[in-house]
Amino acid sequence: MIQYGSVDVKEMQLIRLRASIDLRDEQWIDVEIRFGVGNADTIPDDVTGLTALLICTYSGGVAQIVPQDGGIDCEYQFTPGEKEQLLAFYELQVKPQLLEKAGSGARS
């Protein structure tokens, strides 16, 4: 994680990833990814409920990856390595489900 305005970088090892998919509107699909951290000492002390929000298109593209704390945006960003972990999980485990859900037009 990188705090905005800081040069201090701590790389988290994300484990036990799980996702929920929400068709927000006719343009965007929200994917919330919850996870554990293998090296817990890398989580900032002031973060208590860290998740990742992937804002996706109906074709499965990822437009944005946003860290959230307790369901709201926080003052941190993911490192390139953390984004790679999230994207790898998304591509293998979530994207097929997202495309199926998007194609059916189901709302959760």
NORBELTA-V851231 format. One record per residue. N is the residue number from 1. PHI is phi in whole degrees, 0 to 359 (* if undefined). PSI is psi in whole degrees, 0 to 359 (* if undefined). OMEGA is omega in degrees with one decimal (999 if undefined). Layout:
BEGIN
n:N phi:PHI psi:PSI omega:OMEGA
n:N phi:PHI psi:PSI omega:OMEGA
END
This chain:
BEGIN
n:1 phi:* psi:149 omega:177.7
n:2 phi:231 psi:125 omega:175.3
n:3 phi:280 psi:136 omega:179.0
n:4 phi:306 psi:131 omega:178.8
n:5 phi:86 psi:359 omega:-178.2
n:6 phi:252 psi:155 omega:174.2
n:7 phi:256 psi:358 omega:178.7
n:8 phi:281 psi:118 omega:-177.9
n:9 phi:242 psi:130 omega:175.0
n:10 phi:234 psi:123 omega:-176.2
n:11 phi:267 psi:119 omega:178.6
n:12 phi:272 psi:145 omega:171.0
n:13 phi:260 psi:108 omega:-175.2
n:14 phi:277 psi:133 omega:-179.2
n:15 phi:227 psi:163 omega:176.6
n:16 phi:49 psi:50 omega:-179.5
n:17 phi:287 psi:141 omega:175.3
n:18 phi:213 psi:148 omega:-172.4
n:19 phi:231 psi:153 omega:169.2
n:20 phi:232 psi:144 omega:-175.0
n:21 phi:244 psi:131 omega:179.6
n:22 phi:227 psi:118 omega:176.3
n:23 phi:284 psi:99 omega:-173.3
n:24 phi:292 psi:309 omega:-178.9
n:25 phi:206 psi:198 omega:-177.3
n:26 phi:284 psi:352 omega:-177.1
n:27 phi:246 psi:322 omega:-170.6
n:28 phi:240 psi:148 omega:173.1
n:29 phi:237 psi:129 omega:177.8
n:30 phi:265 psi:132 omega:173.9
n:31 phi:240 psi:116 omega:175.8
n:32 phi:263 psi:127 omega:178.5
n:33 phi:246 psi:121 omega:174.4
n:34 phi:259 psi:150 omega:-175.8
n:35 phi:201 psi:161 omega:168.9
n:36 phi:261 psi:170 omega:179.0
n:37 phi:235 psi:122 omega:-178.3
n:38 phi:293 psi:330 omega:178.5
n:39 phi:242 psi:79 omega:-170.2
n:40 phi:302 psi:338 omega:-179.6
n:41 phi:291 psi:353 omega:178.9
n:42 phi:270 psi:351 omega:178.1
n:43 phi:282 psi:129 omega:177.7
n:44 phi:302 psi:143 omega:-177.3
n:45 phi:299 psi:330 omega:-176.2
n:46 phi:270 psi:8 omega:178.2
n:47 phi:254 psi:127 omega:-175.2
n:48 phi:244 psi:336 omega:-176.9
n:49 phi:222 psi:62 omega:-173.0
n:50 phi:287 psi:129 omega:173.1
n:51 phi:220 psi:172 omega:175.3
n:52 phi:242 psi:135 omega:174.0
n:53 phi:251 psi:118 omega:174.0
n:54 phi:258 psi:122 omega:177.7
n:55 phi:263 psi:117 omega:-170.4
n:56 phi:239 psi:160 omega:174.9
n:57 phi:266 psi:168 omega:178.4
n:58 phi:292 psi:342 omega:176.6
n:59 phi:271 psi:1 omega:175.5
n:60 phi:97 psi:358 omega:178.2
n:61 phi:288 psi:148 omega:177.8
n:62 phi:261 psi:117 omega:-179.3
n:63 phi:274 psi:327 omega:-175.2
n:64 phi:202 psi:148 omega:174.2
n:65 phi:237 psi:117 omega:-172.8
n:66 phi:237 psi:124 omega:172.2
n:67 phi:286 psi:141 omega:177.8
n:68 phi:229 psi:148 omega:177.2
n:69 phi:239 psi:112 omega:-177.9
n:70 phi:66 psi:29 omega:177.0
n:71 phi:87 psi:4 omega:177.9
n:72 phi:233 psi:155 omega:179.1
n:73 phi:302 psi:148 omega:-179.6
n:74 phi:233 psi:178 omega:-174.6
n:75 phi:271 psi:23 omega:180.0
n:76 phi:240 psi:163 omega:171.9
n:77 phi:227 psi:157 omega:177.1
n:78 phi:281 psi:149 omega:175.0
n:79 phi:285 psi:164 omega:175.6
n:80 phi:304 psi:322 omega:179.1
n:81 phi:293 psi:321 omega:177.5
n:82 phi:293 psi:320 omega:177.0
n:83 phi:297 psi:321 omega:177.5
n:84 phi:299 psi:317 omega:178.5
n:85 phi:298 psi:315 omega:179.9
n:86 phi:295 psi:316 omega:-179.9
n:87 phi:294 psi:322 omega:178.3
n:88 phi:297 psi:315 omega:177.2
n:89 phi:298 psi:315 omega:-179.6
n:90 phi:301 psi:309 omega:-175.9
n:91 phi:299 psi:317 omega:-175.7
n:92 phi:278 psi:320 omega:-170.0
n:93 phi:252 psi:328 omega:-169.8
n:94 phi:257 psi:317 omega:-173.9
n:95 phi:306 psi:316 omega:177.9
n:96 phi:301 psi:320 omega:178.2
n:97 phi:292 psi:320 omega:179.2
n:98 phi:299 psi:314 omega:-179.2
n:99 phi:296 psi:322 omega:177.5
n:100 phi:294 psi:315 omega:-179.8
n:101 phi:294 psi:319 omega:179.4
n:102 phi:295 psi:321 omega:-179.8
n:103 phi:292 psi:327 omega:-179.0
n:104 phi:276 psi:344 omega:-179.6
n:105 phi:72 psi:14 omega:-178.9
n:106 phi:293 psi:143 omega:176.7
n:107 phi:250 psi:138 omega:178.5
n:108 phi:254 psi:* omega:999
END
